[in-house]
Amino acid sequence: MAYLYVFVDESGNYDFSESGTEYWAITSLITTNITQAATELYELKHRMIDHGIDIESFHASEDRQEVRDQVFSIIANLRSAWIDSVIVEKRKTAPAIQPLAKFYPMMVKYLLRYPFDPLGLDVSQYERVLVFLDRAPATRKIRETLKKAIKTSLKPYCAGLPYTICMHASMSHPFLQIVDYCSWAIYVKWERGDNRPYQAIQHLVRSEFPIFAHGCTDWY
């Protein structure tokens, strides 16, 4: 039996005001094959270094366009992988759910509903589910909030099935870097109307849910 790997990343910020980003997105990439693309990313990293670009790991919002283009080319060739995303128009987020301890669990719940609900993935065919997310949030309290939200959301779908939640630095795992790219591609599509990155991953996107699309109230 295979392991099921779930990588989660987010784009945008938690500033619910005019000075913050207009959108926030949380994205999952699910696969059973974590060896695919790893060699290609390693070789790309060293080609970039050979050509004078000192790059330690890949991060979509910071990488040069020439690097992005090549990373997206690698991602476009993934097999046995699919993407789900929840997009939040932040001004439509009611003040009562804006605090991170309420906001993040709600969005994670909706995100995991798509791959794991009864019409989605049958997890009973797997030996274990492993969830990875970036540990970038600065404080231990925030990290624990995020981890607890993932755990709570997984429980209904993984009854009796072992699962592990890992919060690691994104540079430690190729697929944390890949899901960063995928989340960023979806985010800039909504935030900037830039569809070019999204086109490279569109065939992998199984769901893309603008959660407050029908909201009638702008809260700021």
Backbone hydrogen bonds, N-H to C=O, Kabsch-Sander energy under -0.5 kcal/mol:
donor,donor_aa,acceptor,acceptor_aa,energy
2,A,125,Q,-0.5
4,L,128,R,-2.5
5,Y,3,Y,-0.5
5,Y,31,T,-2.8
6,V,130,L,-3.1
7,F,29,L,-2.7
8,V,132,F,-2.6
9,D,27,T,-2.4
11,S,25,A,-2.7
16,F,14,Y,-1.0
17,S,15,D,-1.6
20,G,17,S,-1.7
24,W,88,V,-1.8
25,A,11,S,-2.6
26,I,86,V,-2.2
27,T,9,D,-3.1
28,S,84,D,-2.9
29,L,7,F,-2.6
30,I,82,W,-2.6
31,T,5,Y,-2.3
32,T,80,S,-0.9
34,I,32,T,-0.5
38,A,35,T,-1.0
39,T,35,T,-0.7
41,L,37,A,-2.5
42,Y,38,A,-2.2
43,E,39,T,-2.7
44,L,40,E,-2.4
45,K,41,L,-2.6
46,H,42,Y,-1.8
47,R,43,E,-2.0
48,M,44,L,-2.6
49,I,45,K,-2.1
50,D,46,H,-2.5
51,H,47,R,-1.4
52,G,49,I,-1.9
53,I,48,M,-3.0
54,D,52,G,-0.8
55,I,53,I,-1.1
62,E,59,H,-1.5
63,D,59,H,-2.2
68,R,64,R,-2.7
69,D,65,Q,-2.7
70,Q,66,E,-1.1
71,V,67,V,-2.3
72,F,68,R,-3.0
73,S,69,D,-1.5
74,I,70,Q,-1.5
75,I,71,V,-2.5
76,A,72,F,-2.4
77,N,74,I,-1.1
78,L,75,I,-2.1
82,W,30,I,-1.8
83,I,204,L,-2.9
84,D,28,S,-2.1
85,S,207,S,-1.4
86,V,26,I,-2.5
87,I,209,F,-2.7
88,V,24,W,-3.4
89,E,87,I,-0.5
90,K,22,E,-1.8
90,K,88,V,-1.0
92,K,89,E,-2.0
93,T,90,K,-2.1
94,A,92,K,-0.7
97,I,94,A,-1.8
98,Q,95,P,-1.1
102,K,99,P,-1.9
103,F,99,P,-3.1
104,Y,100,L,-2.0
106,M,102,K,-1.5
107,M,103,F,-2.2
108,V,104,Y,-2.7
109,K,105,P,-2.2
110,Y,106,M,-1.8
111,L,107,M,-2.5
112,L,108,V,-2.7
113,R,109,K,-1.0
114,Y,110,Y,-0.8
114,Y,111,L,-0.8
116,F,112,L,-1.9
117,D,113,R,-1.7
120,G,117,D,-2.6
121,L,115,P,-3.2
123,V,121,L,-1.1
125,Q,122,D,-1.2
126,Y,123,V,-2.1
127,E,2,A,-2.2
128,R,2,A,-0.6
129,V,162,P,-2.0
130,L,4,L,-3.0
131,V,164,T,-3.2
132,F,6,V,-3.1
133,L,166,C,-2.3
134,D,8,V,-0.8
135,R,168,H,-1.5
143,R,139,T,-2.1
144,E,140,R,-2.6
145,T,141,K,-1.9
146,L,142,I,-2.3
147,K,143,R,-2.4
148,K,144,E,-2.5
149,A,145,T,-1.9
150,I,146,L,-2.0
151,K,147,K,-2.4
152,T,148,K,-2.7
153,S,149,A,-2.0
154,L,150,I,-2.0
155,K,151,K,-1.6
157,Y,154,L,-1.5
158,C,154,L,-1.6
161,L,158,C,-2.5
164,T,129,V,-2.3
166,C,131,V,-3.6
166,C,164,T,-0.5
168,H,133,L,-1.5
168,H,166,C,-0.7
172,S,169,A,-2.2
173,H,170,S,-1.4
176,L,173,H,-0.9
177,Q,173,H,-1.4
178,I,174,P,-2.0
179,V,175,F,-2.5
180,D,176,L,-1.4
181,Y,177,Q,-1.8
182,C,178,I,-2.3
183,S,179,V,-2.8
184,W,180,D,-2.3
185,A,181,Y,-2.3
186,I,182,C,-1.9
187,Y,183,S,-2.6
188,V,184,W,-2.9
189,K,185,A,-1.1
190,W,186,I,-1.4
191,E,187,Y,-3.4
192,R,188,V,-1.9
193,G,188,V,-0.7
193,G,189,K,-0.5
194,D,188,V,-2.0
195,N,193,G,-0.8
199,Q,195,N,-1.9
200,A,196,R,-0.7
200,A,197,P,-1.0
201,I,197,P,-0.6
201,I,198,Y,-1.2
202,Q,198,Y,-1.5
204,L,201,I,-2.5
205,V,201,I,-0.7
205,V,202,Q,-1.1
206,R,83,I,-3.5
206,R,204,L,-0.6
207,S,83,I,-1.3
209,F,85,S,-2.8
211,I,87,I,-1.6
211,I,209,F,-1.3
212,F,87,I,-0.5
213,A,210,P,-1.9
215,G,212,F,-2.1
219,W,91,R,-3.6
219,W,217,T,-0.6
